[in-house]
Amino acid sequence: MPAIAVTGANGFIGRRLIERLCRDGVAVRALMRRRPIETELDGGDLTIVKGSLNDNAAITSLIDGVDAVIHLAGLIKARTRQAFFDANAEGTRHLASIAAARPRPPKLLLVSSLAAREPALSSYAASKRAGEEALSTLGDTLPWTILRPPAVYGPGDPETLSFFKGAKRGFGIMLGNDQARFSLLHVDDLIDLILTVLDPRTADQLVLEPDDGREGGHDWRGMIAAAEQAFGRKVLRLRIPKTLLSALGLANAGLRILPGYTPMLTPEKVRELSHQDWVADRRQILAATEWRPAIPVDRGFPATIDWYRLHSWL
């Protein structure tokens, strides 16, 4: 039976991934700072390793004897640039260096972000790119692959919940301008890709950008139209111009002096949101793997809404 280690197991993607691995009979070791409150992760061959990415003993225990490590852990918001780099770059470097020193190094799959393609836009994007570079510098001492998913949605995702809540109430927020295009990916398609990449027949040292197969990506109007179809109602489109986003970002940046306040919308995040091309380049995936996305938004949105309703999120 294969053994796989997972970091970021308490996150949206991590929880869904572990549920799938346990169903498939895989022995899983999950690095967690704390045990999950919910019981959905219970069952299957799951071992919790308590600790963090800067804990040598925990990392060694996590990866000892496993066939692969799926590295999902990271920060999507932080109070300082250094905090992003500590988590997303240094955390990856530390994990990879310990894995590379094992007598039989496991394959390390880094789930990065499409933002890493544009490191000048934000500290988050730069830190994700630095994490990729820390892994790639290990060369042949460790088998590795990097995935750069776009916006990932699906059952259990708290980040896109506000979009669906708005659509349910009859309005859809459009950020930036009409020219912006972006890719989307259902979480279950991402998990299928992860399992494909872990197959020994798939080449190593690849940087792959997956998407849901929609040529040219999506825009806000199309995303809202898909929500209209899923809810069976008309949705009023409300555009928030970049000037207003920038003002909100500056206000949030000023409020970071408040203890414990870590805003998502900052001036750097506005630059990310205003970038016009977040469309994944799927050419290398098509050339290197047999994986193909199976869940377009006209299937993915209704299934996500059903999950939210079942769990009283929506």
C-alpha positions as CSV (number, residue, x, y, z in Angstrom):
1,M,0.0,0.0,0.0
2,P,1.4,3.4,-0.9
3,A,2.1,5.9,1.8
4,I,1.6,9.7,1.2
5,A,2.4,12.7,3.4
6,V,0.3,15.8,3.2
7,T,0.9,19.3,4.5
8,G,-1.9,21.9,4.7
9,A,-4.3,19.0,5.6
10,N,-6.7,21.3,7.5
11,G,-7.2,23.6,4.5
12,F,-10.0,23.3,1.9
13,I,-8.0,21.4,-0.7
14,G,-6.2,19.3,2.0
15,R,-9.3,18.0,3.6
16,R,-10.9,17.1,0.3
17,L,-7.6,15.4,-0.8
18,I,-7.3,13.3,2.4
19,E,-10.9,12.2,2.1
20,R,-10.1,10.9,-1.4
21,L,-6.9,9.2,-0.4
22,C,-8.5,7.5,2.6
23,R,-11.3,6.3,0.3
24,D,-8.8,4.9,-2.1
25,G,-7.0,2.9,0.6
26,V,-3.9,5.0,0.8
27,A,-2.0,5.3,4.1
28,V,-1.9,9.0,4.8
29,R,0.2,11.1,7.2
30,A,-1.1,14.6,7.7
31,L,0.9,17.4,9.2
32,M,-1.3,19.6,11.5
33,R,-0.8,22.2,14.1
34,R,-4.0,20.9,15.7
35,R,-6.5,18.1,15.1
36,P,-9.5,19.1,13.1
37,I,-12.7,19.9,15.0
38,E,-14.9,18.1,12.4
39,T,-14.8,14.4,12.1
40,E,-14.8,14.2,8.3
41,L,-11.1,13.3,8.3
42,D,-11.6,10.4,10.6
43,G,-11.6,6.9,9.1
44,G,-9.2,5.2,6.7
45,D,-5.5,4.8,7.4
46,L,-4.8,8.3,8.6
47,T,-2.0,9.3,11.0
48,I,-1.9,12.9,12.4
49,V,1.6,14.3,12.9
50,K,1.4,17.3,15.1
51,G,3.7,20.1,14.3
52,S,4.6,22.7,11.7
53,L,7.0,23.2,8.7
54,N,9.7,24.7,10.9
55,D,9.7,21.6,13.2
56,N,12.5,19.3,12.2
57,A,11.3,16.3,14.3
58,A,7.7,16.7,13.0
59,I,8.9,16.9,9.3
60,T,11.1,13.9,9.7
61,S,8.3,11.9,11.3
62,L,5.9,13.0,8.5
63,I,8.0,11.9,5.6
64,D,9.9,8.9,7.0
65,G,9.2,6.0,4.7
66,V,6.5,7.7,2.5
67,D,6.4,7.4,-1.2
68,A,5.4,11.0,-1.9
69,V,4.8,14.3,-0.1
70,I,2.0,16.6,-1.3
71,H,2.9,20.1,0.0
72,L,-0.3,22.2,0.2
73,A,0.6,24.3,3.3
74,G,1.1,28.1,2.9
75,L,-0.3,31.5,3.7
76,I,-2.7,33.3,1.4
77,K,-2.8,36.4,3.6
78,A,-0.3,37.8,6.1
79,R,0.6,41.0,7.9
80,T,4.1,41.4,6.4
81,R,6.1,40.4,3.4
82,Q,8.4,38.5,5.6
83,A,5.6,36.4,7.0
84,F,4.7,35.3,3.4
85,F,8.2,34.3,2.7
86,D,8.7,32.5,6.0
87,A,5.7,30.3,5.2
88,N,5.6,30.0,1.4
89,A,9.3,30.0,0.6
90,E,11.3,29.0,3.7
91,G,8.7,26.4,4.6
92,T,9.0,24.8,1.2
93,R,12.8,25.0,1.3
94,H,12.9,23.4,4.8
95,L,10.6,20.5,3.8
96,A,12.3,19.8,0.5
97,S,15.8,19.9,2.1
98,I,14.8,17.3,4.7
99,A,13.1,15.1,2.1
100,A,16.2,15.3,-0.2
101,A,18.4,14.1,2.6
102,R,16.5,10.9,3.1
103,P,18.1,7.6,2.0
104,R,15.3,7.2,-0.5
105,P,13.8,10.6,-1.1
106,P,10.1,10.7,-1.7
107,K,8.6,12.6,-4.6
108,L,7.6,16.1,-3.6
109,L,4.6,17.7,-5.2
110,L,4.3,21.4,-4.5
111,V,0.9,22.8,-5.0
112,S,1.9,26.4,-5.7
113,S,-0.3,29.1,-7.3
114,L,-0.8,30.6,-10.7
115,A,0.1,33.9,-9.0
116,A,3.8,32.6,-9.0
117,R,3.8,33.4,-12.7
118,E,3.7,37.2,-11.8
119,P,6.0,37.6,-8.8
120,A,6.3,41.4,-9.2
121,L,2.6,41.9,-8.4
122,S,2.6,41.1,-4.7
123,S,4.5,39.6,-1.7
124,Y,2.2,36.6,-1.9
125,A,3.1,35.9,-5.6
126,A,6.8,36.5,-5.0
127,S,6.8,34.2,-2.0
128,K,5.1,31.4,-4.0
129,R,7.7,31.9,-6.8
130,A,10.5,31.7,-4.3
131,G,9.1,28.5,-2.9
132,E,9.1,27.0,-6.4
133,E,12.7,28.2,-6.9
134,A,13.8,26.6,-3.6
135,L,12.4,23.3,-4.8
136,S,13.8,23.5,-8.3
137,T,17.3,24.2,-7.1
138,L,17.5,20.7,-5.6
139,G,17.7,19.4,-9.1
140,D,18.1,15.6,-9.3
141,T,18.6,15.1,-5.6
142,L,14.8,14.9,-5.1
143,P,12.0,14.0,-7.6
144,W,9.6,17.0,-7.7
145,T,6.7,18.5,-9.6
146,I,5.1,21.9,-9.3
147,L,1.4,22.6,-9.9
148,R,0.2,26.2,-10.4
149,P,-3.6,26.0,-10.0
150,P,-5.8,29.0,-10.8
151,A,-8.8,29.9,-8.5
152,V,-9.9,26.5,-7.1
153,Y,-13.5,26.2,-6.0
154,G,-15.8,23.3,-4.9
155,P,-17.4,21.7,-1.9
156,G,-16.0,23.0,1.4
157,D,-14.4,26.2,-0.1
158,P,-14.8,29.2,2.2
159,E,-13.2,31.7,-0.2
160,T,-15.8,31.5,-3.0
161,L,-18.7,31.2,-0.6
162,S,-19.3,35.0,-0.6
163,F,-19.7,35.0,-4.4
164,F,-22.4,32.3,-4.2
165,K,-24.1,34.0,-1.2
166,G,-24.3,37.2,-3.3
167,A,-25.7,35.3,-6.3
168,K,-28.3,33.7,-4.1
169,R,-29.4,37.1,-3.0
170,G,-29.6,38.3,-6.6
171,F,-26.4,40.3,-7.1
172,G,-22.9,39.4,-8.5
173,I,-19.8,41.5,-7.9
174,M,-17.4,42.1,-10.8
175,L,-13.9,43.2,-9.9
176,G,-11.6,45.2,-12.1
177,N,-12.4,45.6,-15.7
178,D,-14.2,43.7,-18.6
179,Q,-10.9,42.7,-20.2
180,A,-9.7,40.5,-17.4
181,R,-9.7,36.8,-18.0
182,F,-9.0,34.0,-15.5
183,S,-9.1,30.3,-15.2
184,L,-11.1,28.2,-12.7
185,L,-10.6,24.7,-11.5
186,H,-12.9,22.4,-9.5
187,V,-11.2,20.9,-6.5
188,D,-11.9,17.3,-7.5
189,D,-10.2,17.9,-10.9
190,L,-7.2,19.2,-9.1
191,I,-7.1,16.1,-6.9
192,D,-7.3,13.9,-9.9
193,L,-4.3,15.8,-11.4
194,I,-2.4,15.4,-8.1
195,L,-2.9,11.6,-8.3
196,T,-1.9,11.6,-11.9
197,V,1.3,13.5,-11.2
198,L,2.2,11.1,-8.4
199,D,2.0,8.1,-10.8
200,P,5.6,6.9,-11.4
201,R,4.9,6.9,-15.1
202,T,4.6,10.7,-15.1
203,A,7.8,12.7,-15.6
204,D,9.4,14.7,-12.9
205,Q,10.6,18.4,-12.8
206,L,7.5,19.8,-14.5
207,V,5.7,23.1,-13.8
208,L,2.1,22.6,-14.7
209,E,-0.8,25.1,-15.0
210,P,-4.2,23.3,-14.9
211,D,-7.6,24.7,-15.6
212,D,-11.2,23.5,-16.2
213,G,-10.6,23.2,-20.0
214,R,-12.4,26.4,-21.0
215,E,-10.5,27.9,-23.9
216,G,-9.4,31.5,-23.1
217,G,-10.6,31.2,-19.5
218,H,-13.5,32.9,-17.9
219,D,-14.6,36.5,-17.2
220,W,-16.8,37.9,-14.5
221,R,-19.9,38.1,-16.7
222,G,-19.6,34.5,-17.7
223,M,-19.0,33.4,-14.1
224,I,-22.2,35.2,-13.0
225,A,-24.1,33.7,-15.9
226,A,-23.1,30.2,-14.6
227,A,-24.3,31.2,-11.1
228,E,-27.6,32.4,-12.6
229,Q,-28.0,29.0,-14.3
230,A,-27.1,27.1,-11.1
231,F,-29.6,29.1,-8.9
232,G,-32.3,29.4,-11.6
233,R,-32.6,33.2,-11.1
234,K,-31.4,36.4,-12.6
235,V,-28.4,38.1,-10.9
236,L,-27.8,41.8,-11.0
237,R,-24.2,42.6,-12.1
238,L,-22.4,45.2,-9.9
239,R,-19.0,46.3,-11.0
240,I,-16.5,47.5,-8.4
241,P,-14.0,49.7,-10.2
242,K,-10.3,49.6,-9.5
243,T,-10.3,53.0,-7.9
244,L,-12.7,51.8,-5.3
245,L,-10.8,48.6,-4.8
246,S,-7.6,50.5,-4.4
247,A,-9.2,52.8,-1.8
248,L,-10.5,49.8,0.2
249,G,-7.0,48.2,-0.1
250,L,-5.3,51.3,1.3
251,A,-7.8,51.5,4.1
252,N,-7.2,47.9,5.1
253,A,-3.4,48.4,4.9
254,G,-3.8,51.2,7.5
255,L,-5.8,49.0,9.7
256,R,-3.1,46.4,9.9
257,I,-1.8,48.2,13.0
258,L,-4.7,46.7,14.9
259,P,-3.7,43.6,16.8
260,G,-4.8,40.4,15.1
261,Y,-6.1,42.1,12.0
262,T,-4.9,40.5,8.8
263,P,-6.9,41.7,5.8
264,M,-7.2,39.8,2.6
265,L,-7.8,42.9,0.4
266,T,-4.6,45.0,0.4
267,P,-3.0,47.2,-2.3
268,E,-1.0,44.2,-3.4
269,K,-4.1,42.0,-3.6
270,V,-5.7,44.8,-5.7
271,R,-2.8,44.5,-8.1
272,E,-3.4,40.8,-8.4
273,L,-7.2,41.2,-8.9
274,S,-6.6,43.9,-11.5
275,H,-4.1,41.8,-13.6
276,Q,-5.7,41.0,-16.9
277,D,-4.3,37.6,-17.6
278,W,-4.8,34.8,-15.1
279,V,-5.5,32.2,-17.8
280,A,-3.6,28.9,-17.3
281,D,-1.3,27.7,-20.0
282,R,-2.3,24.0,-20.2
283,R,0.1,23.0,-23.0
284,Q,2.6,21.2,-20.8
285,I,-0.1,19.3,-19.0
286,L,-1.5,18.1,-22.4
287,A,2.0,17.1,-23.5
288,A,3.2,15.4,-20.3
289,T,0.1,13.7,-18.8
290,E,-3.2,12.0,-19.8
291,W,-5.1,14.1,-17.2
292,R,-8.0,16.1,-18.6
293,P,-10.4,18.2,-16.5
294,A,-13.9,16.7,-16.2
295,I,-15.9,19.3,-14.3
296,P,-16.9,22.5,-16.1
297,V,-18.7,25.3,-14.2
298,D,-22.1,24.2,-15.4
299,R,-21.6,21.0,-13.4
300,G,-19.2,22.3,-10.7
301,F,-21.3,25.3,-9.6
302,P,-24.5,23.3,-8.9
303,A,-22.6,20.6,-7.0
304,T,-20.8,23.3,-4.9
305,I,-24.1,25.0,-4.1
306,D,-25.7,21.7,-3.1
307,W,-22.8,21.0,-0.7
308,Y,-23.1,24.5,0.8
309,R,-26.8,24.0,1.3
310,L,-26.4,20.5,2.8
311,H,-23.9,21.8,5.3
312,S,-26.0,25.0,6.1
313,W,-23.3,27.3,4.6
314,L,-25.8,28.8,2.2
